[in-house]
Amino acid sequence: MSQLAEPLRPTPPRKLKLYFTIFLLALFLFASAYQTNSTFSELLTGLPNMTGLLVDMVPPNWAYINNITPAMLETIRMAVVGTTIGAVFAIPIALFSASNVFQSFWIWYPVRFVLNLVRTIPELLLAAIFVAIFGLGPLPGIFALGIFSVGIIAKLTYEAIESIDKGPLESMTAVGANKLQWIRCAVIPQISAHFITYVLYTFEVNIRAAAILGLVGAGGIGLYYDRTLGFLEYDKVSTIILFTLVVVLIIDYFSGKLREKLL
């Protein structure tokens, strides 16, 4: 009786590529740490200062909440207005950036280039520029958050548009729909829920961003960060941090519940 042939087993992949990748990552990590003087000795040297700072922050000065509540409300209003401005302007930018909406390279590529340029500018730098133009107050912060929001929302939205189902697009083209009808009936229904979730996500990010814009005079709770840190009032700093944390957690909770219902 002839012996049954053993089934062929696939050759396991070679691990040389994996080991080489790990080696390169480790080399890059240690080279970066060496160039930036990020050593364990530096960390151990700074531990007493870190411990002393934490001790100075405890207990928080709870009475200071009455002083910072108006600034926190201003921070939330800045985030609301800035996010709204960004969402409005992000809609046409996202449409012109989507290559399946405007197939011409000379339309979507320049718009994407400008969008990438906007996204490279940090919101703190934008706030400093607008403070120099408009002066101190929440208005520079609102404009900075608006431009920052355009970059995030438009980027996420045009990527969502490029991944939508092509069937409705082809159907609208077959019946002779113009570009506006094409967008209104075939594009917007497919990305509206995603767009709202992107706006909510950006609003959460803007709450955190608005909290530090006051460091350059752009209004909000950041003015109190600058003031208390400058006078070494660390018990008040911890109060601001905890207050901001509570507000962010509440907004994240309700925003997450809303996103779950939309998606």
Secondary structure, DSSP 8 states (H G I E B T S, - for coil): --------------SHHHHHHHHHHHHHHHHHHHHTT--HHHHHHHHHHHHHHHHHT-S--GGGHHHHHHHHHHHHHHHHHHHHHHHHHHHHHHHHH-TTTS--HHHHHHHHHHHHHHHTS-HHHHHHHHHHHH-SSHHHHHHHHHHHHHHHHHHHHHHHHHTS-HHHHHHHHHTT--HHHHIIIIIHHHHHHHHHHHHHHHHHHHHHHHHHHGGGT-SSTHHHHHHHHHTT-HHHHHHHHHHHHHHHHHHHHHHHHHHHHH-
